[in-house]
Amino acid sequence: MNNITNVAKMILATGLLTLMAACNAGSDGGAAEEPSLAGANIGGTFTLTNQDGGKTSEQQFKGQYRIIYFGYSYCPDVCPVDLANIMLGLKQAEKANPALIQKIQPIFISVDPGRDTPAVLKQYVSAFHPRLIGLTGSAEEIAAVAEKYLIIYDIRKDEGSSEYLVDHSRQAYLFGPEGEPLALLPYDGTAQDVADEITRWVR
């Protein structure tokens, strides 16, 4: 896949920067804690097709925190487990602090635009959270967004088969009100771990 090597290098660099930030946190004894992804070059503009068939731009979420996860509805195991955990964590955070309902927008971006039509996404995202937005687009649009968000994915089609799997990164991002990257949510932890990380950074 084009740009996989470059994207992989960016992810590695981001990981090293995150590690350095963690090592430096609080070293002067008085500095305020910073989110692990603060200053990272992750994210950017996009206009994609939402689950209702209309267009959605990242500018529509200005002023809101955003949880963004890339996956696909035909994923047999990883995506539904991750999404269920992340969205359950969001629900727990919202239950503890109802004001968060107005502050956070969860977003699911498909890396399988060939099968994830708006109608398919609408049914899929409704199973996880009532406010989860599903986004799809052309193959070119998805590739451009994935590169901006440091997501690697690869469609694995076997010759002679109409079914296929999509290998993809599993980052669950939390972005700030201006679209700035804040932290990775612990999708592989407990729902409470996710809730704790959300409430740690959402003001």
C-alpha angles and dihedrals in degrees: 000000000000117000095007091127093049093046091048089053090050091051090049090049091049090051091052091048090050091051091049091049090051092050091050097045111119094356091135091049095235111051117117115251114260127208113262094244097043109141095009117141096240128131135016145164125334141161114200139161116268129214091268093056096254130115122267125192128193086238089071088069096052109139093024131097112239134211109201126188126173120212142108136258096235091057105127100213122341102061099047091047093048094045093047090052095045094046092045088053090050091050091051091050090049092048091053091045114020091189088074090072089075095040104052131060117191115210132189116197118195122227089191104066092160092070104016100084119171091261092052092048093048092059093042101051093044088069093064111038133352092232099042110124119210118210131191137158144157120323089254094050093050092047091052094049093045091054092051091050095044094244119153118201136166127191108220110203119180115214112257095016127103091201123079144166129230119220110209146161116269102214116145106199131201112204128188131238092276094046093262117149113249112166149334113254115229097243090168094054127071124297087251090056088056092047091050093051091049094051090044093066108020109093 
